[in-house]
């Protein structure tokens, strides 16, 4: 019995935002950072961030421009949120809400600093 108990997770961990949202929030505040740094800040792999950025670009939510050897990311805030329950809202509204609730600048958005990568993605 004790063996089975030790195999059970200590607590159920989940969150409300997807990794796509976390990438957008972080890139809003840090549009010039390499994706490796974005991955470290969010707590997912660089490969996962690259995939997410590609999907966001394909969907029209994010534009990448080359500035010298670096990339700069610009978010298309006019795009609607993807789920039918939130599709009446835009990406800009989401990012404005996050910025408003975290202070004057997203540079201080430190909610993600203690995240780890779990079996199902980011976990607190």
TITORMI-148934 format. One record per residue (C-alpha): x, y, z. Coordinates in steps of 0.05 Angstrom, whole numbers, plus 32768, in hexadecimal, padded with zeros to 4 digits. Layout:
<rs>
- X	Y	Z
...
</rs>
This chain:
<rs>
- 8000	8000	8000
- 8038	8031	8011
- 8059	8025	7FCE
- 8018	8037	7FA9
- 8010	8075	7FD5
- 8056	808D	7FC5
- 8048	8086	7F7A
- 800C	80B5	7F7C
- 8018	80FE	7F6B
- 801C	812C	7FA7
- 7FE9	815B	7F89
- 7FC7	8168	7F48
- 7FE9	81A1	7F22
- 7FCA	81C7	7EE9
- 7FC2	820F	7ED1
- 7F92	823B	7EAB
- 7FC1	8255	7E74
- 7FE0	822A	7E3E
- 8029	822D	7E2B
- 8013	8254	7DEE
- 7FF8	828B	7E1B
- 8037	828A	7E45
- 8062	8292	7E07
- 8038	82CD	7DEF
- 8039	82EE	7E33
- 8084	82E7	7E39
- 8092	82FE	7DF1
- 8066	833B	7DFD
- 8095	8350	7E34
- 80D5	8337	7E13
- 80CE	8339	7DC7
- 8119	8337	7DBA
- 812D	82FC	7DE5
- 8145	82BB	7DC6
- 8114	8282	7DCB
- 8144	825C	7DF8
- 813B	8293	7E2D
- 80EF	8291	7E23
- 80F0	8246	7E2F
- 8119	824D	7E6F
- 80EB	8283	7E8A
- 80AC	825C	7E7B
- 80C6	8219	7E90
- 80BD	81F2	7E50
- 80EF	81D9	7E1C
- 810C	8205	7DE6
- 80F0	81D5	7DB3
- 80AA	81DE	7DD0
- 80B1	822A	7DCD
- 80C8	8225	7D84
- 808B	81FB	7D73
- 805C	822B	7D97
- 807B	8267	7D74
- 8073	8245	7D31
- 802A	8235	7D40
- 801D	827C	7D57
- 803E	8297	7D17
- 8015	8268	7CEB
- 7FD5	827E	7D0E
- 7FE5	82C8	7D04
- 7FEE	82D6	7D4E
- 8038	82E5	7D4C
- 8068	8303	7D19
- 80B3	82F7	7D19
- 80E3	8328	7CFA
- 812E	8320	7CF3
- 8157	8358	7D11
- 819F	8348	7D02
- 81AB	8303	7D1D
- 8172	8308	7D4F
- 8128	82FF	7D49
- 80F5	8331	7D62
- 80AE	831B	7D70
- 806F	8345	7D68
- 802B	832E	7D7F
- 7FED	833A	7D55
- 7FBF	8352	7D8D
- 7F82	8356	7D5F
- 7F7D	830B	7D59
- 7F44	82EA	7D80
- 7F50	82B6	7DB6
- 7F47	8271	7D98
- 7F13	824F	7DC4
- 7ECA	825C	7DB4
- 7EBE	8272	7DFC
- 7EF1	82AA	7DF6
- 7EF1	82B9	7DAC
- 7ECE	82FB	7DB8
- 7F0E	8313	7DDA
- 7F51	8324	7DBA
- 7F99	8312	7DCA
- 7FA4	835C	7DDA
- 7F6D	8359	7E0F
- 7F8E	831C	7E2F
- 7FD3	833C	7E2F
- 7FB7	837E	7E49
- 7F95	8359	7E81
- 7FD5	8335	7E94
- 7FFD	8376	7E91
- 7FC8	839A	7EBB
- 7FC6	8365	7EF0
- 8012	835E	7EF6
- 8026	83A8	7EF8
- 803D	83DC	7EC7
- 8068	83AF	7E9E
- 806B	8366	7E8A
- 80B6	8369	7E99
- 80A2	835B	7EE1
- 8077	831F	7ECF
- 8098	82EC	7EFB
- 805F	82BB	7F05
- 8082	8288	7EDA
- 80C6	8289	7EFC
- 80B8	824C	7F28
- 809A	821F	7EF3
- 80B2	81DA	7EE1
- 80A4	81AD	7EA7
- 8077	8174	7EB9
- 8059	8139	7E93
- 8021	8164	7E76
- 8047	81A6	7E6B
- 8055	81DF	7E9B
- 8044	81D8	7EE3
- 8048	8206	7F1F
</rs>
